[in-house]
Amino acid sequence: MSAFSDREKSYMELALSCAARGAFLVSPNPLVGAVLVSAGGKVLAEGWHRAFGGPHAERELLTQLAGVKKSTLKKATLYLTLEPCCHTGEGKKTPPCLPALIESGIGKVIIAHKDPNPRVAGGGIKALKKAGVEVRLGCLADRVHRQNERFFHWISTGRPFVSMKVGMSLDGKIATKTGESKWITGDESRAFVYDLRSMHDAILVGRGTVEKDNPRLAGSHREPRRIILDSKLATPLDSQVYRDDNVLVATTAAAPKKRLAAFRARGITLKIFPKKITLKPLMRYLGKRSISSVFIEGGAEVFGRAFDESVVDRYYWFVAPRIIGGSQAQTALAGEGIARLASVTTMNFESVLKCGDDLLLTLLSPVAHEAFLACGCE
């Protein structure tokens, strides 16, 4: 891979900043930014993917070039955070960007990262080179991988990137012995959780959380899909999570027929398991429905099940400077747990941050950490 100059990196930084403007709006598509720079170093145009189903970054940029001479474009360099799409077919909302990009006459393209979508996967780069466009690859590739980690994971594995949030006391409790849990963590932590929700396509909780807290499960910038685990459809239909049809309930064949009919009459999507709700098959099912990321919020039984089934890629662990104590107080994870210390999984710390009075520990699972190392991320 050829080295990139500081100036080239600065233009790709600008393209990354452009891409970030589409946050919360483009999923399950990736965030993509584009910057066109003249031979003299002047930024001629910027573009980014603004919303799912809308124009891609390249096409948005190209619409700004009506007054630019062909000779200028031939000498210009386009900085793209992701390889341009070249495919058509099922599920494609917009035409491929590649033909318009080639037709524009832009002479050089620097691309940060290949598109991992199997329908692209280097095809866009090959087509550009075949058309006589100079192409360089790899400028700030690790930054683009981080920016699009959820998309990259989903498109390469077929299942959503799964994050899990736990808010607990110093001694690992998420509620007192009487079940009181509002609030253990502080205002700043809870505000940040709203942003974390918006970063994901779906929020997952269990029946107990719905019955106990009656949460809305809303984000700060958008309304993610709500996923409820309820094996017998016992949660009340007047719960806030059922305020509209932007919800999916995982249940089992043990659910009464009347309840099945009542939920379906409300337009609620049901995923019915024969005997027991299992998270790995559920995640594959969600992935096929273009849900690229899931945020697990509780409660302890769901946390424990997610850990036992090894479906979590990133953990957000909020620790409040409080001690609750008591053997009857609810600990963070239920489930089966680990029998022997030799079998305990060691997570990888990403960061330790102060969040108001709380600490936020962010950790990656070993598998997710290996994916970062494979792309050169540290």
SEDREN-578956 format. One line per field, with one value per residue (C-alpha): residue number from 1; residue in one letter; x, y, z. Coordinates in nm, 4 decimals. Example, Ala and Ser with C-alpha at 12.3 -4.5 7.8 and 13.67 -1.06 7.14 Angstrom:
REM residues 2
zami <- (1  2)
koldren <- (a  s)
u <- (1.2300  1.3670)
v <- (-0.4500  -0.1060)
w <- (0.7800  0.7140)
This chain:
REM residues 378
zami <- (1  2  3  4  5  6  7  8  9  10  11  12  13  14  15  16  17  18  19  20  21  22  23  24  25  26  27  28  29  30  31  32  33  34  35  36  37  38  39  40  41  42  43  44  45  46  47  48  49  50  51  52  53  54  55  56  57  58  59  60  61  62  63  64  65  66  67  68  69  70  71  72  73  74  75  76  77  78  79  80  81  82  83  84  85  86  87  88  89  90  91  92  93  94  95  96  97  98  99  100  101  102  103  104  105  106  107  108  109  110  111  112  113  114  115  116  117  118  119  120  121  122  123  124  125  126  127  128  129  130  131  132  133  134  135  136  137  138  139  140  141  142  143  144  145  146  147  148  149  150  151  152  153  154  155  156  157  158  159  160  161  162  163  164  165  166  167  168  169  170  171  172  173  174  175  176  177  178  179  180  181  182  183  184  185  186  187  188  189  190  191  192  193  194  195  196  197  198  199  200  201  202  203  204  205  206  207  208  209  210  211  212  213  214  215  216  217  218  219  220  221  222  223  224  225  226  227  228  229  230  231  232  233  234  235  236  237  238  239  240  241  242  243  244  245  246  247  248  249  250  251  252  253  254  255  256  257  258  259  260  261  262  263  264  265  266  267  268  269  270  271  272  273  274  275  276  277  278  279  280  281  282  283  284  285  286  287  288  289  290  291  292  293  294  295  296  297  298  299  300  301  302  303  304  305  306  307  308  309  310  311  312  313  314  315  316  317  318  319  320  321  322  323  324  325  326  327  328  329  330  331  332  333  334  335  336  337  338  339  340  341  342  343  344  345  346  347  348  349  350  351  352  353  354  355  356  357  358  359  360  361  362  363  364  365  366  367  368  369  370  371  372  373  374  375  376  377  378)
koldren <- (m  s  a  f  s  d  r  e  k  s  y  m  e  l  a  l  s  c  a  a  r  g  a  f  l  v  s  p  n  p  l  v  g  a  v  l  v  s  a  g  g  k  v  l  a  e  g  w  h  r  a  f  g  g  p  h  a  e  r  e  l  l  t  q  l  a  g  v  k  k  s  t  l  k  k  a  t  l  y  l  t  l  e  p  c  c  h  t  g  e  g  k  k  t  p  p  c  l  p  a  l  i  e  s  g  i  g  k  v  i  i  a  h  k  d  p  n  p  r  v  a  g  g  g  i  k  a  l  k  k  a  g  v  e  v  r  l  g  c  l  a  d  r  v  h  r  q  n  e  r  f  f  h  w  i  s  t  g  r  p  f  v  s  m  k  v  g  m  s  l  d  g  k  i  a  t  k  t  g  e  s  k  w  i  t  g  d  e  s  r  a  f  v  y  d  l  r  s  m  h  d  a  i  l  v  g  r  g  t  v  e  k  d  n  p  r  l  a  g  s  h  r  e  p  r  r  i  i  l  d  s  k  l  a  t  p  l  d  s  q  v  y  r  d  d  n  v  l  v  a  t  t  a  a  a  p  k  k  r  l  a  a  f  r  a  r  g  i  t  l  k  i  f  p  k  k  i  t  l  k  p  l  m  r  y  l  g  k  r  s  i  s  s  v  f  i  e  g  g  a  e  v  f  g  r  a  f  d  e  s  v  v  d  r  y  y  w  f  v  a  p  r  i  i  g  g  s  q  a  q  t  a  l  a  g  e  g  i  a  r  l  a  s  v  t  t  m  n  f  e  s  v  l  k  c  g  d  d  l  l  l  t  l  l  s  p  v  a  h  e  a  f  l  a  c  g  c  e)
u <- (0.0000  0.1473  0.1966  -0.0393  0.0736  -0.0523  -0.2454  -0.4180  -0.5051  -0.6495  -0.8842  -0.9914  -1.0518  -1.2867  -1.4625  -1.5026  -1.6551  -1.8971  -1.9924  -2.0639  -2.3400  -2.5540  -2.5402  -2.8738  -3.0266  -2.8738  -2.8797  -2.8702  -2.6569  -2.3042  -2.1960  -2.0153  -1.8501  -1.6963  -1.4701  -1.3470  -1.0181  -0.8635  -0.5018  -0.4232  -0.5724  -0.9092  -1.2136  -1.4559  -1.7457  -1.8506  -2.1151  -2.2484  -2.5203  -2.7936  -3.0697  -3.1560  -3.3135  -3.1667  -2.8764  -2.5370  -2.2447  -2.0914  -2.4126  -2.4784  -2.1288  -2.1608  -2.4748  -2.2576  -2.0205  -2.2313  -2.0021  -1.6699  -1.4651  -1.3834  -1.0145  -1.0345  -1.2130  -0.9551  -0.6813  -0.8927  -0.8862  -1.1980  -1.1658  -1.4175  -1.4521  -1.5973  -1.5685  -1.8431  -2.1314  -2.1583  -2.4495  -2.8212  -3.0954  -3.3157  -3.3159  -3.1277  -3.3002  -3.0858  -2.8961  -2.5258  -2.2903  -2.0137  -2.1442  -2.2048  -1.8644  -1.6852  -1.8876  -1.7910  -1.4332  -1.2705  -0.9143  -0.8115  -0.9915  -0.8504  -1.0669  -1.0301  -1.1887  -1.3299  -1.7032  -1.7406  -2.0764  -2.0218  -2.2072  -1.9346  -1.6170  -1.3614  -1.5822  -1.6139  -1.2380  -1.1773  -1.4314  -1.2739  -0.9293  -1.0665  -1.2126  -0.8693  -0.9219  -0.6207  -0.7216  -0.5425  -0.6788  -0.6271  -0.6111  -0.7440  -0.9070  -0.9129  -1.1118  -1.3731  -1.3972  -1.4656  -1.7171  -1.9066  -1.8412  -2.2067  -2.2539  -1.9271  -2.0204  -2.3741  -2.2788  -1.9982  -2.1689  -2.5392  -2.6217  -2.6490  -2.3678  -2.4896  -2.4183  -2.5270  -2.5732  -2.5601  -2.6049  -2.5028  -2.3695  -2.0082  -2.1035  -2.2679  -2.6349  -2.8953  -3.1754  -3.2280  -3.3709  -3.7185  -3.6684  -3.6149  -3.3857  -3.4705  -3.2116  -2.8764  -2.6753  -2.6766  -2.8425  -2.5396  -2.5222  -2.8922  -2.8683  -2.5812  -2.7888  -3.0467  -2.7706  -2.6529  -3.0059  -3.0139  -2.6885  -2.8594  -3.1378  -3.3169  -3.3463  -3.4033  -3.5516  -3.7306  -4.0830  -3.9787  -3.8407  -4.1621  -4.3863  -4.1755  -4.0652  -4.3097  -4.0339  -4.0778  -3.7387  -3.6991  -3.3735  -3.2494  -3.2422  -3.4645  -3.7043  -3.5201  -3.7188  -3.8254  -3.7603  -3.9416  -3.8716  -4.1986  -4.2412  -4.6155  -4.7159  -4.7990  -4.6949  -4.9936  -5.0818  -5.1253  -4.7530  -4.5638  -4.3465  -4.6615  -4.7580  -4.7184  -4.6209  -4.2460  -4.2011  -4.1207  -4.1975  -4.0063  -4.2327  -4.2965  -4.5623  -4.6740  -4.8346  -5.2179  -5.3929  -5.6031  -5.2912  -5.1334  -5.4444  -5.4549  -5.0934  -5.1366  -5.4483  -5.2308  -4.9918  -4.7144  -4.4644  -4.4181  -4.1232  -4.2427  -3.9936  -4.1103  -4.0090  -3.7586  -3.6457  -3.2798  -3.0840  -2.8442  -3.1253  -3.3127  -3.0119  -2.9852  -3.3563  -3.3127  -3.0139  -3.2251  -3.4721  -3.1965  -3.1478  -2.7727  -2.7353  -2.9130  -2.8849  -2.9682  -3.0991  -3.2247  -3.3061  -3.0777  -3.2235  -3.1767  -2.8252  -2.7388  -2.8857  -2.6991  -2.3737  -2.4355  -2.5115  -2.2096  -2.4048  -2.2639  -1.9947  -1.9578  -2.0389  -2.1247  -2.0821  -2.1970  -2.0759  -2.2255  -2.0325  -2.2952  -2.3040  -2.6370  -2.5345  -2.7517  -2.7643  -3.1242  -3.0481  -3.0465  -2.7025  -2.6350  -2.6288  -2.8529  -2.8436  -2.6201  -2.2856  -1.9402  -1.8606  -1.4800  -1.2409  -1.0421  -1.3464  -1.3920  -1.3696  -1.1380  -1.2875  -1.0842  -1.1043  -1.1700  -1.2059  -1.2697  -1.4464  -1.6032  -1.9738  -2.0956  -2.0351  -2.0310  -1.7655  -1.8356  -1.6347  -1.6510  -1.5312  -1.5169  -1.5697  -1.2652  -1.4278  -1.5124  -1.1630  -1.0056  -1.2144  -1.0663  -0.7127  -0.7676  -0.8436  -0.5477  -0.7530  -0.6000)
v <- (0.0000  0.3378  0.6016  0.8980  1.2517  1.4622  1.6755  1.3698  1.2504  1.5918  1.5755  1.2243  1.3573  1.6102  1.3295  1.1397  1.4493  1.4752  1.1105  1.1625  1.4094  1.1146  0.9585  0.8135  0.8555  0.6138  0.2697  -0.0066  0.1681  0.2778  0.6332  0.7691  1.1034  1.2528  1.5528  1.6766  1.8730  2.0622  2.0180  2.3404  2.2136  2.3923  2.2024  2.2075  2.0120  1.7975  1.5303  1.2710  1.0111  1.2017  0.9444  0.5835  0.5694  0.9070  0.9905  0.8498  1.0765  1.0610  1.1576  1.4413  1.5743  1.5388  1.7559  2.0489  2.0378  2.1941  2.4968  2.3134  2.2652  1.9136  2.0012  2.0921  1.7662  1.5642  1.6991  1.6864  1.4207  1.2724  1.1514  0.8783  0.7084  0.3937  0.2289  0.3477  0.1075  -0.0695  -0.3063  -0.3132  -0.5541  -0.6515  -0.4093  -0.1356  0.1993  0.4141  0.3612  0.2717  0.5663  0.4267  0.5190  0.8827  0.9005  0.7721  0.9994  1.3046  1.2803  1.3034  1.1822  1.0489  0.8840  0.8065  0.5547  0.4822  0.1365  -0.1295  -0.1936  -0.5319  -0.5901  -0.9046  -0.7329  -0.4650  -0.5950  -0.4374  -0.4259  -0.0488  -0.0052  -0.2395  -0.0541  0.2838  0.1593  0.0035  0.3431  0.5025  0.6618  0.6577  0.4859  0.4632  0.2659  0.2638  0.6237  0.6191  0.2800  0.2050  0.5230  0.4237  0.0752  0.2235  0.4693  0.1858  -0.1019  -0.1999  -0.2049  -0.3935  -0.6565  -0.7035  -0.7222  -0.9723  -1.1999  -1.1658  -1.0819  -0.7470  -0.5927  -0.6373  -0.3933  -0.4432  -0.1688  -0.2373  0.0286  -0.0949  -0.0056  -0.0554  -0.3975  -0.5092  -0.4536  -0.3304  -0.3075  -0.3201  -0.6258  -0.4702  -0.4314  -0.0543  0.0517  0.4147  0.5450  0.3862  0.5752  0.9536  1.1936  1.2154  0.8391  0.8115  1.0944  0.9163  0.5977  0.7851  0.8626  0.5013  0.3885  0.6158  0.4627  0.1233  -0.0059  -0.1879  -0.1957  -0.5314  -0.5943  -0.8751  -0.9059  -0.8198  -0.4807  -0.3938  -0.4978  -0.3355  -0.0079  0.0412  0.2127  0.3977  0.2796  0.5945  0.7372  1.0940  1.1268  0.8498  0.5715  0.2371  -0.0823  -0.2265  -0.5981  -0.7632  -1.1141  -1.2548  -1.6327  -1.6303  -1.2800  -1.1806  -0.8156  -0.5766  -0.4374  -0.0912  -0.0827  0.2105  -0.0184  -0.1112  0.2494  0.1799  -0.1057  -0.0310  -0.3350  -0.7046  -0.9614  -1.2870  -1.5472  -1.9222  -2.1713  -2.1728  -1.8288  -1.8497  -1.8240  -1.5308  -1.3367  -1.4173  -1.2862  -0.9727  -0.8844  -0.9470  -0.7309  -0.4430  -0.4926  -0.6220  -0.8537  -1.1873  -1.4248  -1.7563  -2.0110  -2.3740  -2.4092  -2.1540  -1.8119  -1.8384  -1.5283  -1.6512  -1.7605  -1.4406  -1.2310  -1.4131  -1.3479  -0.9770  -0.9563  -1.0860  -0.8071  -0.5463  -0.4733  -0.4130  -0.3384  -0.4241  -0.2543  -0.4838  -0.2980  -0.5589  -0.7032  -0.9408  -1.2556  -1.1119  -0.9910  -1.3389  -1.5101  -1.2784  -1.3534  -1.7279  -1.7410  -1.5200  -1.2779  -0.9516  -0.7650  -0.4540  -0.3895  -0.0467  -0.0884  0.2110  0.1921  0.4307  0.5249  0.3570  0.0384  -0.1414  -0.4697  -0.7659  -1.1168  -1.0610  -0.7528  -0.8180  -0.8635  -0.7501  -1.0906  -1.3880  -1.6955  -1.9983  -1.8222  -1.9820  -2.2926  -2.2772  -1.9818  -2.1472  -2.0939  -1.7245  -1.4973  -1.1972  -0.8890  -0.6132  -0.2621  0.0107  0.2998  0.4037  0.7403  0.9583  1.0115  1.2596  1.0874  0.7438  0.5479  0.4132  0.1043  0.0122  -0.3357  -0.5496  -0.9228  -1.1204  -1.1881  -0.8206  -0.7208  -0.9612  -0.8040  -0.4638  -0.6011  -0.7659  -0.4284  -0.2582  -0.0890  -0.0559)
w <- (0.0000  -0.1023  0.1649  0.1743  0.2395  0.5276  0.2787  0.1301  0.4794  0.5639  0.2634  0.3618  0.7141  0.5563  0.3666  0.6944  0.8534  0.5624  0.6033  0.9739  0.8869  0.7804  1.1282  1.2508  0.9023  0.6513  0.8156  0.7040  0.4405  0.5378  0.6126  0.3054  0.2370  -0.0771  -0.1349  -0.4747  -0.4749  -0.7663  -0.8759  -0.6906  -0.3624  -0.3720  -0.2479  -0.5412  -0.3870  -0.0929  -0.0666  0.1742  0.1951  0.3757  0.4220  0.3410  -0.0037  -0.1008  -0.3341  -0.2442  -0.1594  -0.5089  -0.6867  -0.4463  -0.5124  -0.8895  -0.8971  -0.7823  -1.0820  -1.3551  -1.3900  -1.3567  -1.6745  -1.7940  -1.7980  -1.4282  -1.3439  -1.5330  -1.3050  -0.9867  -0.7136  -0.5585  -0.1999  -0.1173  0.2192  0.0581  -0.2817  -0.5218  -0.5758  -0.9093  -0.8588  -0.9262  -0.8289  -0.5374  -0.2457  -0.4316  -0.3732  -0.6037  -0.9323  -0.9080  -0.8722  -1.0900  -1.4400  -1.3430  -1.1754  -1.4853  -1.7133  -1.5043  -1.6271  -1.2831  -1.3346  -0.9951  -0.7047  -0.3591  -0.1746  0.1939  0.2071  -0.0214  0.0065  0.1841  0.0143  -0.1989  -0.4839  -0.4895  -0.3173  -0.5493  -0.8581  -0.8424  -0.8223  -1.1180  -1.3302  -1.2522  -1.3490  -1.6676  -1.7589  -1.7229  -1.3803  -1.1475  -0.8244  -0.4899  -0.1963  0.1809  0.3048  0.6656  0.6068  0.9810  1.0458  0.7909  0.9388  1.2807  1.1401  0.9713  1.2093  1.2326  0.8543  0.7966  1.0557  0.9231  0.5549  0.6214  0.8772  0.7970  1.1570  1.3355  1.5355  1.8939  2.1764  2.5364  2.7953  3.1685  3.4372  3.7807  4.1230  4.2317  4.3705  4.0473  4.1346  3.8872  4.1461  4.5216  4.6970  4.6580  4.2838  4.2827  3.9976  3.9118  3.9111  3.9859  3.7250  3.6805  3.4376  3.2079  3.1661  3.0864  2.8339  2.6620  2.6448  2.4346  2.1840  2.1901  2.1096  1.8057  1.6800  1.6495  1.4272  1.7080  2.0887  2.2584  2.6033  2.7801  2.9086  3.2644  3.1643  2.9799  3.2692  3.5390  3.3779  3.0872  2.8854  2.5565  2.4273  2.2188  2.0887  2.0882  1.7084  1.5723  1.6687  1.6462  1.5988  1.9336  1.9877  2.2796  2.4114  2.5445  2.5255  2.6065  2.4886  2.8446  2.8140  2.8145  2.4720  2.6242  2.7104  2.5595  2.3475  2.1521  2.0744  1.7000  1.4692  1.4809  1.7019  1.6686  1.9368  1.9657  2.1207  2.1222  2.0175  2.3831  2.3385  2.3529  2.0164  2.1390  2.2286  1.8920  1.7187  1.9359  1.8610  1.4894  1.4859  1.6071  1.3156  1.5414  1.3741  1.5510  1.5282  1.6725  1.8039  1.8493  2.2152  2.3415  2.2239  2.1244  2.0432  1.7748  1.5385  1.6271  1.5250  1.1920  1.1382  1.2173  0.9848  0.6975  0.7726  0.7187  1.0878  1.1001  1.4722  1.7972  2.1368  2.4310  2.7365  2.9779  3.2088  3.3944  3.2356  2.8867  2.9730  3.0986  2.7948  2.5579  2.7398  2.7550  2.3812  2.2934  2.0757  2.2164  2.0219  2.2385  2.6047  2.7480  3.1236  3.3299  3.6909  3.9461  4.2663  4.4830  4.6860  4.7284  4.8942  4.9879  4.8464  4.7351  4.5270  4.1517  3.9967  3.6405  3.4689  3.5366  3.3113  3.3521  3.3718  3.3702  3.5788  3.5718  3.5685  3.2899  3.0657  3.1442  2.8398  2.8652  2.7026  2.5402  2.6842  2.4294  2.6707  3.0288  3.0482  3.3145  3.2466  3.5069  3.8396  3.6730  3.4879  3.1400  3.0515  2.6833  2.5905  2.2789  2.2648  2.1447  1.8071  1.7485  1.8624  1.6128  1.3360  1.4219  1.4275  1.0901  0.9304  1.0963  1.3712  1.7152)
